[in-house]
């Protein structure tokens, strides 16, 4: 089931422009070949800074996902205002669901590591993406400006190495 279990408990994190989204957009701008003509999946897209960035950098398509419907409405409004609605689509996607990740060439996760439980689930989803039988597997960019979970990078890299996807 792709719908979150308790909509009443949705947090407002996605309604804010976080520094990690800006950092992700800046980093992505340095690597156009990873973006141009690619299918991009943004997990926890918030208001869509990184989604707009990859769309402007030439992505073939951008699927911007979040668990919060109001966040996605703001994201879609921004995409419409920027003239990017032909490239950016939105969808509710709960990282804790059993729904498979949509096919993509690049995954962007910016400032979504708010706590240990969520960070662990982001790692699970990154491992899922890298262990799918896609050739080449999707490139993954995770940015974390808040550093709520200090050991995420090391843990994820260790898990990716263990499946030969580091």
C-alpha positions as CSV (number, residue, x, y, z in Angstrom):
1,X,0.0,0.0,0.0
2,X,1.5,3.3,-1.1
3,X,-0.6,5.4,1.3
4,X,1.0,6.4,4.7
5,X,-0.6,4.7,7.6
6,X,-1.5,7.8,9.6
7,X,-1.8,11.0,7.6
8,X,-2.6,12.9,10.8
9,X,1.0,12.3,12.0
10,X,2.7,13.8,8.9
11,X,5.4,16.2,9.9
12,X,5.9,19.6,8.3
13,X,9.6,19.0,7.3
14,X,8.8,18.9,3.6
15,X,7.2,22.4,3.7
16,X,10.6,24.0,4.2
17,X,13.5,24.7,1.8
18,X,16.4,22.9,3.5
19,X,20.0,23.6,2.9
20,X,20.7,20.0,1.8
21,X,18.4,20.5,-1.1
22,X,20.4,23.5,-2.2
23,X,23.6,21.6,-1.8
24,X,22.2,18.7,-3.8
25,X,21.2,21.1,-6.6
26,X,24.6,22.7,-6.6
27,X,26.4,19.3,-6.7
28,X,24.1,18.0,-9.5
29,X,25.0,21.1,-11.6
30,X,28.6,19.9,-11.5
31,X,27.8,16.6,-13.2
32,X,25.4,17.2,-16.2
33,X,26.1,13.8,-17.9
34,X,24.5,12.1,-14.9
35,X,21.3,14.2,-15.4
36,X,20.9,15.0,-19.1
37,X,18.3,12.8,-20.8
38,X,18.1,10.7,-17.6
39,X,15.1,9.6,-15.5
40,X,15.4,11.1,-12.1
41,X,13.7,10.0,-8.9
42,X,13.7,12.5,-6.0
43,X,12.8,10.8,-2.7
44,X,11.5,13.2,0.0
45,X,11.4,16.0,-2.5
46,X,10.0,18.6,-0.2
47,X,9.2,21.8,-2.1
48,X,11.3,20.6,-5.1
49,X,14.5,22.6,-5.2
50,X,16.5,19.6,-6.5
51,X,13.6,18.5,-8.7
52,X,13.6,21.9,-10.5
53,X,17.4,21.9,-10.7
54,X,17.6,18.5,-12.5
55,X,14.7,19.5,-14.8
56,X,16.5,22.7,-15.8
57,X,19.8,20.7,-16.3
58,X,18.1,18.5,-18.9
59,X,16.6,15.5,-17.2
60,X,14.3,13.5,-19.5
61,X,11.8,13.1,-16.6
62,X,11.7,13.9,-12.9
63,X,9.5,11.9,-10.5
64,X,9.4,14.0,-7.3
65,X,8.0,12.1,-4.4
66,X,7.1,12.9,-0.8
67,X,4.8,11.5,1.8
68,X,3.1,14.8,2.4
69,X,0.3,15.8,-0.1
70,X,0.6,19.5,0.8
71,X,4.3,19.5,0.1
72,X,3.6,17.9,-3.3
73,X,1.0,20.6,-4.1
74,X,3.7,23.3,-3.4
75,X,6.2,21.4,-5.5
76,X,3.8,21.1,-8.4
77,X,2.9,24.8,-8.1
78,X,6.7,25.7,-8.2
79,X,7.2,23.4,-11.3
80,X,4.2,25.0,-13.0
81,X,5.5,28.6,-12.3
82,X,9.0,27.6,-13.5
83,X,7.6,26.1,-16.7
84,X,8.8,22.7,-15.8
85,X,5.6,20.8,-15.4
86,X,6.2,18.9,-18.6
87,X,9.3,17.3,-17.0
88,X,8.4,17.1,-13.3
89,X,5.6,14.9,-12.0
90,X,4.8,14.3,-8.4
91,X,3.6,11.2,-6.5
92,X,3.0,10.3,-2.9
93,X,5.6,7.7,-2.0
94,X,6.1,6.4,1.5
95,X,9.7,5.2,2.0
96,X,8.3,2.7,4.6
97,X,5.8,1.2,2.1
98,X,6.5,-2.1,0.3
99,X,6.0,-0.4,-3.0
100,X,9.0,-0.8,-5.3
101,X,11.0,2.2,-6.3
102,X,10.1,3.6,-9.7
103,X,12.7,2.8,-12.4
104,X,15.2,5.6,-12.8
105,X,18.8,6.5,-13.7
106,X,19.5,8.8,-10.8
107,X,18.1,9.0,-7.3
108,X,18.3,12.2,-5.2
109,X,17.7,12.2,-1.5
110,X,18.3,15.6,0.1
111,X,17.9,16.3,3.9
112,X,15.6,13.4,4.6
113,X,17.7,11.8,7.4
114,X,15.8,13.3,10.3
115,X,16.2,10.3,12.7
116,X,17.8,6.9,12.9
117,X,14.6,5.0,11.8
118,X,14.2,7.1,8.7
119,X,17.9,7.1,7.9
120,X,17.8,3.3,8.1
121,X,14.9,3.1,5.7
122,X,16.6,5.5,3.3
123,X,19.6,3.1,3.4
124,X,17.3,0.1,2.7
125,X,15.9,2.0,-0.3
126,X,19.4,2.8,-1.6
127,X,20.4,-0.8,-1.3
128,X,17.2,-1.8,-3.1
129,X,18.0,0.5,-5.9
130,X,21.6,-0.6,-6.3
131,X,20.7,-4.3,-6.1
132,X,18.1,-4.2,-8.8
133,X,19.1,-5.8,-12.1
134,X,19.3,-2.5,-14.0
135,X,22.4,-1.9,-16.1
136,X,23.8,0.4,-15.2
137,X,22.3,0.7,-11.7
138,X,21.0,4.1,-10.7
139,X,23.4,6.7,-9.4
140,X,22.4,7.9,-5.9
141,X,23.1,11.3,-4.4
142,X,22.3,11.7,-0.7
143,X,22.9,15.1,1.0
144,X,22.5,15.7,4.7
145,X,23.1,19.2,5.9
146,X,21.5,18.7,9.4
147,X,23.6,15.7,10.4
148,X,20.9,14.2,12.7
149,X,22.3,10.7,12.0
150,X,26.1,10.9,12.1
151,X,27.0,7.4,11.0
152,X,24.7,7.1,7.9
153,X,27.4,7.5,5.2
154,X,29.7,4.9,6.7
155,X,26.9,2.4,7.3
156,X,25.5,2.9,3.8
157,X,28.9,2.6,2.1
158,X,29.6,-0.6,4.1
159,X,26.3,-2.1,3.1
160,X,26.8,-1.2,-0.5
161,X,30.3,-2.7,-0.5
162,X,28.9,-5.9,0.9
163,X,26.6,-6.3,-2.1
164,X,29.3,-5.2,-4.5
165,X,27.6,-1.9,-5.4
166,X,29.9,0.6,-3.6
